[in-house]
Amino acid sequence: MRDNIIAGLDIGSTAIRLVVGQRISNESGERLQIIGAVEAPAQGINKGVVNSIEDATSSISACLEKAERLIGVPISKVWVSINGPSIKCEKSRGVVAVSRSDSEITEDDIERAIEAAQALSVPPNYEILHVIPAKFTVDNQEDIKDPLGMTGIRLEVEALIIQGLSSQVKNLTKAIYRARLDIEDLVLSPLAAAEAVISPKQKELGAALINIGSSTTSLAVFEEGELLHTAVLPLGSEHITADVAIGLRCPINLAERIKIEHGSASSNRFNKKDEIDISDLANEEDVSDENMTVSRKYLSEIIEARVEEIFEKVDNEFKKIDRSGMLPAGVFLIGGGARLADLVELAKDKLRLPAAIGANKNIMTTIDKVNDVNFLTALGLVVWGDQLTRRKGGFGARWMGGAAVDKTADKIKKWFSSLIP
């Protein structure tokens, strides 16, 4: 039973979520079944970065305990999401000569080409998280997806190198090891979420995933089935809440409630006479205020301004890769910030693309909680882990993970085993 378990741990700034899947065999073969999903409040984490290992460890432990009680089986290994504005993404090329005398391309040649692509100058405080081959070229034939078994003399790969700040990677892995968990791999969160949200057909046409978290917005752009670009922006839904708190001069907890229950990202829907009574919310949050009515138009103008800024920054990322307004399958919005009313309309308008709230399309589950926009990253990690363990040994398994993360993990593991009596 334990061997069949795949767990995805999504470490966010406000909550830590764990989704557990199990591979079960039936007549039609093996399939993945989701058996549990839990969340716990996050502490010691800000903008996806650990700022207190002690607090982060206790939050992870609390979430793990909840999950183990729910499914009744101990969890020892997890696939972990990593997020943070310091993550960098750049293209690199690697060229090798085909080694066999009959000029047939082997797995070894592909691996050498990918290794050659990794030989770019990484800043000393960064390490490589993912090396993702976008396309191969054999002699002069371009845009090859998988060159294995083809004939040629020269093999070239164009790869996307995703790098993370070494100190952040080490702090995150340290917090997880202290919670007595082993890390299968660290996966960039929008990459993982896309596994559950975007279908292969949509990835082929051109699509983007936008994860609006509490303090960061991350995105991943796909085209022709491959990852084209990824970025993490230091803006999120808590910035919208802070704007509401300043604009309405009310405490932050009341601003959050007003945003969720009455907020809208489109101010054109309301006129100046539209007002909302917030006396019930104020009483629930123990706030005494003389002014218990709020102009709905004014509230939505505050929210709209910040959401427009987020989408402008997203569009700037699209412009970097010449895909602004040019992704036929559109954008998929996930994360806590995606729940905001009228967000989809504003996204369509600002990004000039089809837009929809992301939903779990790629995996059957009986647990409704998993289909929530907040749980899609953790669910994607389970799908990612399942795909990778299925094709262990193929070259796909080697490019998706990060070798540098494994080295860091091993060092920290040895250090911890020396401390534990």
N, C-alpha and C positions, 0 to 999 in steps of 0.2 A: 504493500500500500504506500509506504513512504517513498519508494522509488518513483512512483507514478505521479507524485505531487509536484506541481509547478506553482511557485508563489511570486507575485509581482508586488514590489514595495514602492509606492509613489510617495516621495518625501517632498511635501509642499510647505509653503511658509505658514499656512494656518492649520493645515490638517495633514496627518499621515494616514495613507490608505493602503490596505493590503487586500489583494484579491487572490484567492486560492483556486487553482484548477487541478483536475485529476484526469489522467489519460485512461480511458476505459476501453476494453476490447468488446466488440460485438460481431455479429455476422458480417457486417459490411466493412470490418477492419477497425482500426483504432480511431477514436475521436476524443476531442477535449471537452470536458464537462466542468462547468464552474460550480464549486461546492461551498464557497463562502466569500463574503465581502464585509470588511469592517473598517471603521475609521476611528481615529483618536486625535484630540487637539495636539497641534505641534508647538513645541517650545524649543528655544535655542536655535531656531532657523529663521533667517531673514533673507528675502530675495533669492530663495533657493540655496543659500549658502549657510553652512553651520557656523554659528557664532558662539555656541557654548556646547561643547561635546557632552558634558554631564547632563544638561537638560535634554539634548537631542536623543541621547541614549535612553533616558527614562521614558520619553515619548514613544520611541520605537518599541521598547519593551512592553509598554502598556498596550500598544496596538497588537503586538505579537501574542500577548497573553489572551486578549479578546478573541483573536482568530483561532488559537489553539483550543480554547474552550468551546468555540462554535463548531469546529469540525472534528474535535476529539482526537486529533493526531498531531504529534510534535512537528514543527516546521524547522528545518535546519539550514535550508538554502533559499536564497531569494535573488530575483532579478531586480535591480534597483534603477530608478530613474535619476538622472542628474540634470540639473538646470542651473542657470546662473548667467548674468549679463556678461561675464568674462569669457564665455565660450566663443571660440573662433572657428571659422570655416573657410578653407581655401582649397583651390584646385592644384593638382600636381600631376606630372606625367612620368611614367617609367617605361624604359625601352630595354628589351633584352633580345639576344639572338636565340633562336630555337635550338635546343641542344641535340635532338636526335638526328641521326644521319639521314633518315627517311623524311625529315622535315615535319613530322607530325607533332602537334602541340600537346604536351602532357600537363598534368596538374602541377608538376614541378616548375614548368615554364611560367604558368600563370602566377604561381606563388612568388617566383623570382621577380616578375614584372611588378607585382603589387609591392614587394619589398623595395624595389628600385624607386617606386613612386613615394615611398615613405622617407626617402633620403632627402628631405627638404630641411631648410634651416629652421628648426623649432626653437623659439626663445627658451633660454635656460630654465625659466620658471613655469614652462608649459609642458604638458605631455599629451601624446596622441590617444584619443578615446576611440575613434572609429576611422577605419580606412575603407571607403566605400567606392569600389570601381564603378564608374558611370558607363563607360564604353571601352571596347577594345578595338585595335586596328591591327590587322594581319597583312603584312606587306603594304599594299595601297588600298585594301578593302576596309572601309570605315564602318562605324556604328554596329559592331558585332557585340551581341549580348554575352554569349558564352563561346569562347574559341576552342574549347576542349575537343580534341580529335581532328581539328582542321589542319590543313597543310600550309606551311609558310616558312619563311626564313627569319623574318623580323616581327616580333610581337610588341605592341605598344599598348599601354593602358592609361586612360585618363581617370584619375581618382579624386574623390572629395575627401580631404583630410580634416577631421573635426578634432580640435584640441581644447583641453580644459586646463585651468590653472592647477598646477601640481599640489599646492597647499590645500586647495578646496577639495580635490579628489582624496587626498590623504585624510583630511578631517572627517569627511563623509564616511570613508571606509572604516576609520577608527571608531566612530560612533556606532556603526552597524556591528562591528566585531565585538564591541563591548556588550552589545545586547545578545551575545552568543549566537550570532548568525553568520553563515558563510555567504560570500557574494559570488553568484554565478557570473555576473558581468554588470557593468554600469552601462546604461543605455540612455542616450539623449531623449528627454521626455516627449517632444513632439514626434520623434521617429517612432517611438513605441506606440503612442496613441494612434498614429496613422494606420498601424496594423489592424486595429479594431474598427476604425471609422471609414477609411477610404478603400474602395474596392479596387482590384487590379485593373479593371477597365478604366476607372477614373484616373488612376495613377498614369495610365498609358496616355490618356487624352491631355492631361495637365491639370493638376489640382493642388490646393494648398490647405494645410491644417493650421488653424490659429487657436492656440490655447491661452485664454485670458484667465490667468491665475490672480491671486490676491495682490502680489507685488511684482510679478513679471508677466510678460506676454511673450510666448515662444511660438515660432512658426517653422514649418517645414514645407518646401515646395517640391512637387514631383512632376516629372514629364517623361514620356516614353518608358514608364515603369521604373524609372530610377530617381533617386534623390538628386535634386538640382541645387538646392540651397537651404540653409537653416540659420536661424538667428534667435537670440533671446534679448528682448527689450526690457529695460528697467521700469516699466509702467504696468499697472494692473488695476483691479477693481477697487482696492483699498484707496487708491488715489482719487477715485470718483467719490467714495464715501467721505474722504477728507475735504474735498471741494464742497460737498453738500453741507458738512458740519460748519465750514467757514461761511458759506453763503447764507445759511439759515440761522447761524449763531446758536447752534444746539450741540449737546454732547455727542460724541462719536457713536455711542451705542444706539442713540435715537436716530442719528443720521443714517445708520446702516438699515434700521427697520423702515424708515421712510423711503429710502432708495429701493429696497426690495419690494415693498408693498404698493408704493405709489409712483415710483420712478419710471421715466420713459426716456428713450434716446432720441425721441422726435418731438421737438417743441411746436412744430406746425399743427399738430393735432389739437392743440388747446388754444383758447383765447384768454384774454386777461381776466375775465370774470370767473374762470374755472378755479375753484378753491377746494382744498381738502382739509377736513377736520382731523387734527392729529392728537386730540385730547386723550383718546383711548390708548394710543401708543405711548404717549408721555406718561400716563398713569402706570402702565405696565413696566416702563423703564424707570419709574420713580423720578420723573423730571417735573418740577413745578415751573410753569412758564405762563406768562400772561397772554402771550400771543399763541393761540391754539389753532389758527388757520394759516395755511400756506398756499401761495399761488402756484397752481399746477404748472402753468407756463414757465414761471421763474425757475421752479425745481428742474423741469426738463431741459431748460436752457443751460443750467449748470452742468447737468449730466452729459448733454449733447456735446458741449465744448470739449470735455475731457475725452469722450469716446472718439470724437473726430480726430483729436491729436494722436490717439493710439492707432487709428486706421491710417493716418498720414504717415506715421513711422513705418507701419507694415508696408504701405505702398512704396515707400522709399527703398525698402529691402527688395521688393519686386522689381523696381527700376534698376537696381544694381545688376540684375540678371536679364534685363530687357523683357520682363514678363508682366509689366504693369498693364492691367486690363486685358491680358492675353492668356488666360487659363480657362479653356472651355468647360472643364468640369466644375469650376468655381471654387469657393472657399468653404471650409467647414469650421464652425465655431464651437469650441468646447471649453470646459473649465467653469468655475463658479461665476465669472463675469459674463458668461454667455446667456445667463438666465434673464438678463435685463430686457424689459419690454421694448419692442420696436428696434432691437439691435440689428436684426437681419436686414431690415429696410435701409438702415443707415449704412451698413456694410456694402449692400448692393450699390448704393448711391456713391459712396466715397471710393470704393475699390473698382467700380465699373465692372463688376463680375457677378455671376450667379452666386448666391450665398444661402446657406442653410445651417441650422443647428446640427452639430454632429451627433450621430447615433450609432449604436453598436449594430453593424450590418453583417459582420463576418463570423460571428460565433453564436451558436444557440445556447441559451441559458434560461433556467427557470427562476433565477434570482433577479427580481426587478431592480433591486438596488444597483446592480452592475451596469444597467443601462442609463443610469444618471450621468449627466455631463461631467460631474466631478470624478467619477470612477473610471472614465474611459482610458486614462493613462495607465492606471494599474492593470486594467483588463488587457490593454495593448501589450504590457510587459509579459503577461502570461502567454499571450498568443506568440509573441516574439520568442520567448523561451521554448515554447512547444515546437515552433518551426525549426529552431536551431538545434534542439536535441534530436529531432527527427532526422536531420541531415548531417549529423556529426560525422566528420571525416571528409565531407565534400568541401570544395574550396569556399562555398558560400558561408560555411561555419567559421572559416578563418577570417574572412574580411569584416564580418559584422561586429565582432568584438574588438576590444583594444588590448594589445599585448602589454602596453605600458601599465594598464590597470592591473593586469595579472601580477606584474612584477611588484607593484606597490602593495597589492593585496598580500602577496607572499611574505614581504618584509614585515608588514604589520602583523600578520598571523604568527610569524616566528616570535616577534617581540611580545605578543600577548601570551603565547604558550609558555614563554619564559617567566611571565609574571604569575600565571595561574598555578597554584600549588598542585 
